[in-house]
Amino acid sequence: MTGSEHVKYYASTILLPMLLMAGVTYGVGELILAWPTGEAGMSRALAADRTSLWNMLTDFGSSLSDTPYIVAATAAVAIICRLVYRRWRESVFLVAAVWSQSLIFLATTAPVGRHRPPVQHLDPAPPTSSFPSGHVSAAVAFYCGVALILTTRVRNRALQVAIWVLAVAAPLAVAFSRLYRGMHFLTDVVWGLLLGAGCVVMAARAVLYRRERQRQRQASERARPT
């Protein structure tokens, strides 16, 4: 591929999907604000049943996706992948998955401007709105992105399942923790899950499986009758 072809490829496989996801995220946020969802009742119920044990457990669960941790962990895994696989594909994929959801979150959270649940917040509230949950989208992008990298190399089925169980459990733990600690409404964390998953799929198609898709396309072209 020439330089211009690379630019066109990544514009169509990463930039355009990101813009689309950002537009949809903003639209969904505006719809949620326009149509009251009644989610405050769930937040109040969770806050009313708080215990010291669950306060401690959810503090750990929320920290699984704190920004400093995700940034450091993404950088560390990207470096390890480069050293182990001796190529950039896996590293670029993970960085693209994690940072694309972050950029979409930053581009949409302030314009939507949703207030956080009307309960005591157990974590410091960052200067962003409640929708969408950046903690949750980052957790999906990082943990599921790492799982996708690992399971492309692991052939043992049981180990693949174990990796994905952990990769899915981590974002769900973050989602529940953010709900419990009064930092987000249910729709915030649900959209965070969807946004993170969308960024992982987008980055995988654009980077991780790019050569496989090219080979499949070339094979199908050769198989066509002339």
N, C-alpha and C positions, 0 to 999 in steps of 0.2 A: 504494500500500500504506500502511496505517496503521502506527503504531509497533508495535502488538502483532503485526500480521501480519509485519513485518520480523523481529521477535524469533522468532516461530514458524518463519519460513522459514530463518533462519540456524541455529536450533537443530536443525532437521531435516536441513539440508544440510551443516553443518560440525561442530557440537558432537556430535551422535549418531554420525556416521562416525568422528570422532576417538576417542570413547569405545570404539567397536567395534574400531578399529585398535589402541588401547592394550591392550584386553583380549586380543586375538589375539596381539599381540606378547609380552605377559606369559606367556600360555599356551604359546607356542612356546618361549620361553626356558626355562620350567620343564621342558618335554619334553626339550629339549637337555641340561639338567643331569641329568635322570633316566635318559637313554639315552646312554651314552658314544658319541661319534661317531668317535673315532680321528683327529681332526683335528690332534692335536699332532704327528703324524709329518710332515705337510705343513709345519707351522711350523718344525720342526727342519731339514727338508731345505732350505727357503728360507734359513734362517739359516746353514746350513753352506756355502752357495754364494754368500754375499755378496761383493761386490767394491766397491772405492772408487767406481767409475763408477756402479754401480747404487745405492749408498748416496746419492750426490749426486742422481741422477735421481729416486729415490723420495722424497727430502727435498723436492724441488720438487713432486712429484706429491701428496704429503700436504698440503703448504701450500696447494694449490688450494682446500682446504675447511677451513682453520683458522677457528675461530670468529670472531676479530676481522675477518678478511677477508670472511667470508660476511655478517656483520652490516653492515659498511661498504658492501659491494657491493650488498646488498639495498636499503639505504637510498638509495644513489646512483641505482640503476636506478629505484626507485620515484619518486624526485623527477624524474628525466628523463622518465619516462613521463607523469607528471602535466603537465609543461610541454609535451611534444610533442603528446600526444593531447588535452590540455585537458579531461580527465575523470579520475575516480579508479579506473575499473574495472580497468585493467591493474596499477596500483600495488597496489590492495587484493588482487588475485589473487596477485601475487608474494609479498607479505608473508604472506598466509594460507597459501600453500604452504610457505614456508620456516619460519615460526614454528609451524605445526601439527606438522611432523615434529619440531621441537625440543622442543615440549611433550610429545609422546608419548614421545620418547627420555628426557627427564628423569623422566617419570612411571614408566617401566618399568625403566630400567637399574639403579637401586639395588635395587629389590625382587628382580630376577632375580639380581644379584650374581655374575655369572660371572667367574671369574679370567681374566686375560690369558694368552696362550700362554707355556709354560715355556721361553722363549728370551730372549736379551738384547734389551731394548727400545731401539730407536734414537731414540725420541721420549720426552719426559717423559710419564709416565702420569697422566692427569687423575683426579680422585677419583670416577670412575664405573666401572662394570663393563665387561666386554668386549662384552656383548650388549645391544642391537644396536650397529652402528657408526654413531655420530652424524655422523662425518666423511662417510661414504658417503651417508647419507640426506639430509644437508644439500646435498651436491654434486648429487644428482639433483634435489632441489626447486629449487635455484637455477638451475643451468645448463639443465635441461629446461624450467623455468618461463620463463626468458628466451627460450629457443628458441620456445616456444609463442606468446609475445607477438609475437616478430619474424615468425614465419611466418604469422600471421594477417593481416599487412600486406604481406608479400612475395608477388608473383605469379610470379616467375621460379622454375621448378621446380628448376633446377640449384642456385640459391642456397638454396632451401629445404632441399634434400638436404645441402648443405655445412653449413648451420647446424645441422641435426640430427646430422650426423656429429660435429661438434665438441662438441655438447651431450651426446651419448652417450659420446664418448671421454673427456671430463673425469671423470665419475664412475667409469668403469672404471679410469682411471689412478689415481684416489684409492683405489679398492678394492684394486688390486694393491699400491700403495705401502703401505697399512696392513697388508696381509698380509706383505709382504716385511720390513717394519720391526718385525715381531713384536708389533704392537699389537692384532691381532684374529685370530680363527679364520675359516675360510671361511664358516661359517654366519652369523657376525656381519655380514660384508660383504654376503652374499646377502640377508639380511633387511633390511639397510640400503637396498639397491637397491629392494626391494619396498616398503618403508615410504615412501621418498621418492617413488616412482612413485604410490603410493596417495594421498599428500597432494596431488600435482600434479593428479591426476584429480579428486579431491574439490573442490579449490579452483577448478578450471576449470569444473566443472559448477555450482558454487554462485555463482560470481562472473563469470568470463570469458564463459561462454555462457548466462548467465541469461536475457538478453533474447531470444536466439534460441530458447531452449526455450519461453519464454512465447509468442512469435509462432507457433511451430509448434503449441503447444497451442490457441491461439485459432483458428488456421486449421483445425485438425482439428475443433474444436467447431462452427465455422461450416459445415463441409462435411457434418456429420451431418444426415440427413433429419429433418425435424420431424414 
